[in-house]
């Protein structure tokens, strides 16, 4: 990433002042008064605006004479779980039905408060809430495989059926017996050079891939939940893991076309537009008018733009490849600067 690829300075200043960790890895902030550079989400005290500068990567910050912050550790890969947490995460993945307590965390030599802060920052919930959601998601899967509610409740660590039903209703919004046919969407957070994204998929296909700071994300989740009759649970199934692998390869420039199955949720017109987006070749662009002509609705240029903006599977359904008829970049849910960077990345890696 070069200086021209940085987000606008007001965007970076806002992110740094608000300690917005969704920009981690997108840029780094140097503090002139201390000679230290930090991640945007650094919990350290925020300096005055005139005392900060911005860098696209660690190398440029180091070459400018800045030292890495000891609190946010910008030399470590953005979004990657710290070494002190990885064994706990591995245990959580190996046994998602386990009921965790603060004592379990302390027995591993970890501070429950430190673990809680990390999960709140990266997942929007505490470690106990996250592990509870994983446990309830696993319980739902066992019930859908034919397990009886009582036995599943006991296996999930609940001492009473009523306690299990109450917890289930609080998280999913419905009692266990009403969700035995619900579609389960596993969701996880993935890191990219342009900031973290939320990735979600059923056992068959990806249905959500969006930057975590997009304002429409809650609305998209609601639409997917309603159209599919779905529930969202934290975690990763084989489809989600393969999608994360392909996404990383795409950002590295080693992959141009995704093979993971997709399950977009929209109206017939939106689905038609999104299908056309997947036909725009890597490294090229099309105008909104072009797409309107291809779906045989030449008068629906504005409707095409609306459908483009409603796409909930960013990058894999390449809405970033659609531009104005005059060649200008128009709106993009993840920010126009991200749209520019995605197009630049494809041009850099396009085979002549």
C-alpha positions in Angstrom: 0.0 0.0 0.0 1.4 3.4 -0.9 0.5 6.9 0.4 -2.0 7.4 -2.3 -3.9 4.4 -1.1 -4.4 5.8 2.4 -7.9 6.7 3.5 -8.7 10.4 3.6 -7.0 12.1 6.5 -10.3 13.1 8.2 -11.3 9.4 8.1 -7.9 8.4 9.7 -8.1 11.1 12.3 -11.6 10.0 13.3 -10.6 6.4 13.5 -7.6 7.2 15.6 -9.5 9.4 18.0 -12.3 6.9 18.4 -9.7 4.0 18.7 -11.5 2.2 15.8 -9.8 -1.2 15.6 -11.6 -1.9 12.3 -8.9 0.2 10.7 -6.0 -1.9 12.1 -3.7 -2.9 9.3 -5.1 -0.2 7.0 -2.8 2.6 8.3 -0.5 3.4 11.2 -0.3 6.6 13.2 2.9 8.3 14.2 3.0 10.6 17.2 5.6 13.3 16.7 5.9 14.3 20.3 6.9 10.8 21.4 8.4 9.3 18.3 6.1 6.2 18.6 3.8 4.7 16.0 0.6 2.9 16.8 -2.4 1.0 15.4 -5.6 3.0 15.0 -7.2 1.1 17.8 -4.4 1.7 20.3 -5.8 2.2 23.8 -3.1 4.7 24.7 -3.9 8.4 25.2 -4.9 10.2 22.0 -2.5 13.1 21.1 -3.5 16.4 19.5 -4.3 16.3 15.8 -1.3 18.5 14.8 1.1 16.0 16.5 0.1 13.0 14.4 1.1 11.7 11.0 0.0 8.6 9.0 1.9 5.8 7.4 0.6 3.1 5.0 2.7 0.3 6.5 5.2 -0.5 9.3 8.2 -0.2 7.0 7.6 3.5 6.3 7.0 4.3 9.9 10.3 2.6 10.9 12.2 4.3 8.1 10.8 7.7 9.3 12.4 7.0 12.7 9.4 6.0 14.7 9.4 3.2 17.4 6.6 0.6 17.7 4.2 1.2 20.6 4.6 -1.3 23.4 0.8 -1.3 24.1 -0.7 -2.0 20.7 2.3 -3.8 19.3 2.0 -2.7 15.6 4.7 -5.1 14.4 2.4 -8.1 15.1 0.0 -9.0 12.2 -3.2 -7.0 12.4 -6.1 -8.8 14.0 -4.1 -11.9 14.7 -4.8 -13.3 18.2 -1.9 -12.5 20.5 0.4 -15.4 21.5 -0.9 -15.3 25.2 -4.5 -16.0 24.0 -3.9 -18.7 21.4 -4.0 -21.8 23.6 -7.3 -20.6 25.1 -8.8 -20.1 21.6 -7.5 -23.5 20.6 -9.3 -25.1 23.5 -12.5 -23.2 22.7 -12.4 -24.4 19.1 -11.7 -28.0 20.1 -14.6 -28.1 22.6 -17.2 -25.5 21.7 -19.8 -27.1 24.1 -17.6 -26.5 27.2 -18.9 -24.1 29.9 -16.1 -21.7 30.8 -15.6 -19.7 34.0 -13.2 -17.1 35.2 -11.5 -19.7 37.3 -10.8 -21.8 34.1 -9.2 -18.7 32.6 -7.1 -18.1 35.7 -6.0 -21.7 35.8 -4.3 -21.0 32.4 -2.4 -18.1 33.9 -4.5 -15.5 32.1 -6.3 -12.5 33.5 -10.1 -12.8 32.9 -10.3 -9.0 32.5 -7.6 -9.0 29.9 -9.4 -11.8 28.0 -12.7 -10.0 28.4 -11.3 -6.8 26.9 -9.8 -8.6 23.9 -13.1 -10.3 23.1 -15.1 -7.1 23.5 -12.7 -5.3 21.1 -12.6 -8.0 18.5 -16.0 -9.7 18.7 -18.2 -7.1 20.4 -18.9 -9.5 23.4 -17.2 -10.9 26.4 -15.4 -14.2 26.4 -18.2 -15.8 28.4 -20.8 -14.4 26.1 -18.8 -15.7 23.1 -18.3 -19.2 24.5 -22.0 -19.3 25.5 -23.0 -18.4 22.0 -20.7 -21.2 20.6 -22.2 -23.6 23.1 -25.8 -22.8 22.2 -24.9 -23.0 18.5 -23.4 -26.4 19.0 -26.5 -27.4 20.9 -28.7 -26.3 18.1 -26.7 -28.4 15.6 -27.2 -31.5 17.8 -30.9 -30.9 18.0 -31.1 -30.5 14.2 -29.3 -33.9 14.0 -32.1 -35.5 16.0 -30.9 -35.0 19.6 -33.6 -34.6 22.3 -33.8 -31.2 24.0 -33.2 -32.5 27.5 -30.1 -34.5 26.6 -28.7 -31.7 24.5 -29.2 -29.2 27.4 -27.3 -31.5 29.8 -24.5 -32.0 27.2 -24.3 -28.2 26.9 -23.5 -27.9 30.6 -26.9 -26.7 31.8 -28.2 -28.1 35.0 -31.8 -27.6 34.2 -33.9 -27.7 31.0 -35.6 -24.4 32.0 -32.2 -22.7 32.3 -31.2 -24.0 28.9 -34.4 -22.8 27.3 -34.1 -19.4 28.8 -30.6 -19.0 27.6 -31.5 -20.3 24.2 -34.5 -17.8 23.9 -32.4 -14.9 25.0 -29.7 -15.5 22.4 -31.8 -16.7 19.4 -35.1 -15.1 20.2 -37.1 -18.3 20.0 -37.3 -21.5 22.1 -35.4 -24.6 21.0 -38.4 -26.4 19.7 -39.1 -23.6 17.1 -35.6 -23.6 15.6 -35.1 -27.3 14.8 -35.4 -26.5 11.1 -33.6 -23.1 11.1 -30.7 -22.5 8.8 -27.5 -22.1 10.9 -25.0 -19.5 9.7 -21.6 -19.6 11.2 -19.9 -16.2 11.4 -16.3 -15.3 12.1 -14.1 -12.2 11.8 -11.3 -12.3 9.1 -8.5 -9.8 8.7 -7.6 -8.2 5.4 -5.2 -5.5 4.3 -8.2 -3.1 4.2 -9.5 -3.9 7.7 -11.4 -6.7 9.3 -14.5 -8.3 7.6 -17.4 -10.4 8.9 -17.6 -13.7 7.0 -20.7 -15.9 7.4 -21.9 -19.1 5.7 -24.2 -22.0 5.9 -22.8 -25.6 5.6 -23.3 -25.1 1.8 -22.5 -21.5 0.8 -21.2 -18.1 1.8 -24.0 -15.6 2.4 -22.2 -12.7 4.1 -18.9 -11.0 3.6 -18.7 -7.3 4.7 -16.4 -4.8 6.3 -17.2 -4.6 10.0 -17.5 -0.8 9.9 -20.1 -0.7 7.2 -23.3 1.1 8.5 -25.6 -1.2 6.6 -24.2 -4.4 8.2 -27.0 -4.8 10.8 -29.6 -4.3 8.1 -27.9 -6.9 5.9 -27.8 -9.4 8.8 -31.5 -8.8 9.5 -32.4 -9.3 5.8 -30.4 -12.5 5.6 -31.9 -13.8 8.8 -35.4 -13.1 7.5 -35.0 -14.5 4.0 -33.3 -17.7 5.0 -35.1 -18.3 8.3 -31.6 -18.3 9.8 -29.8 -17.9 13.1 -26.2 -16.6 13.4 -23.7 -18.4 15.6 -20.0 -17.5 16.1 -17.6 -20.0 14.7 -16.4 -21.5 11.4 -17.7 -24.4 9.4 -15.7 -25.9 6.4 -17.3 -23.5 3.9 -16.4 -20.5 6.0 -12.8 -21.8 6.4 -12.4 -22.3 2.7 -13.8 -18.8 2.0 -11.4 -17.3 4.4 -8.5 -19.1 2.7 -9.6 -18.0 -0.7 -10.1 -14.4 0.4 -6.6 -14.3 1.8 -5.2 -15.7 -1.4 -7.2 -13.1 -3.4 -5.7 -10.2 -1.4 -2.2 -11.7 -1.8 -2.7 -11.6 -5.6 -2.6 -15.4 -6.0 -6.3 -15.9 -6.8 -8.5 -14.1 -9.3 -11.7 -16.2 -9.3 -13.5 -17.6 -6.2 -14.7 -21.2 -6.2 -16.5 -21.2 -2.9 -20.3 -21.5 -3.4 -22.3 -18.3 -2.8 -25.8 -17.8 -1.4 -26.8 -14.1 -2.0 -30.1 -13.0 -0.4 -32.1 -10.5 -2.4 -35.0 -9.8 -4.7 -35.1 -11.3 -8.2 -33.9 -8.1 -9.7 -31.0 -7.8 -7.2 -30.0 -11.4 -7.8 -30.0 -10.7 -11.5 -27.7 -7.6 -11.0 -25.4 -9.5 -8.7 -25.0 -12.4 -11.2 -23.9 -9.8 -13.8 -21.3 -8.4 -11.4 -19.7 -11.8 -11.1 -19.2 -11.8 -14.9 -17.1 -8.6 -14.9 -13.6 -9.9 -15.5 -10.9 -9.4 -12.9 -9.0 -6.2 -13.3 -11.7 -4.5 -15.4 -14.7 -2.3 -14.7 -18.3 -1.8 -16.0 -20.6 1.2 -15.6 -24.0 1.1 -13.9 -25.4 1.8 -17.3 -23.6 -1.3 -18.7 -25.1 -3.5 -16.0 -28.6 -2.0 -16.7 -28.2 -2.9 -20.4 -27.0 -6.4 -19.6 -30.1 -7.1 -17.4 -32.3 -5.7 -20.2 -33.5 -2.8 -18.0 -31.8 0.2 -19.7 -34.0 2.7 -17.8 -33.0 1.2 -14.4 -29.6 2.7 -13.9 -30.4 4.1 -10.5 -32.0 0.8 -9.5 -28.8 -1.0 -10.5 -26.9 1.3 -8.2 -29.2 0.6 -5.3 -28.9 -3.2 -5.9 -25.1 -2.8 -6.1 -25.1 -1.1 -2.7 -27.3 -3.8 -1.2 -24.8 -6.6 -2.0 -23.9 -8.4 1.2 -21.0 -10.5 -0.2 -18.4 -7.9 -0.9 -15.3 -8.7 -3.0 -16.6 -12.2 -4.0 -19.5 -10.5 -5.7 -17.4 -7.7 -7.1 -19.5 -4.6 -6.7 -16.3 -2.6 -6.5 -15.9 -3.1 -10.2 -18.9 -0.9 -11.0 -18.2 2.8 -11.7 -19.9 5.8 -13.2 -20.3 6.1 -16.9 -17.9 9.0 -16.8 -15.3 6.8 -15.1 -15.6 8.3 -11.7 -15.8 6.1 -8.6 -19.2 6.5 -7.0 -20.4 5.4 -3.5 -19.2 2.2 -2.0 -20.5 0.8 1.3 -17.0 0.1 2.6 -15.8 3.6 1.6 -14.7 4.9 -1.7 -11.0 4.7 -0.7 -11.5 0.9 -0.3 -13.1 0.7 -3.7 -10.1 2.5 -5.2 -7.7 0.2 -3.4 -9.5 -3.0 -4.5 -9.4 -1.8 -8.1 -5.7 -0.9 -7.8 -5.0 -4.3 -6.3 -6.6 -6.0 -9.3 -4.7 -3.8 -11.8 -1.4 -4.6 -10.0 -2.0 -8.3 -10.3 -3.7 -8.5 -13.6 -2.0 -10.8 -16.1 -1.0 -8.7 -19.2 
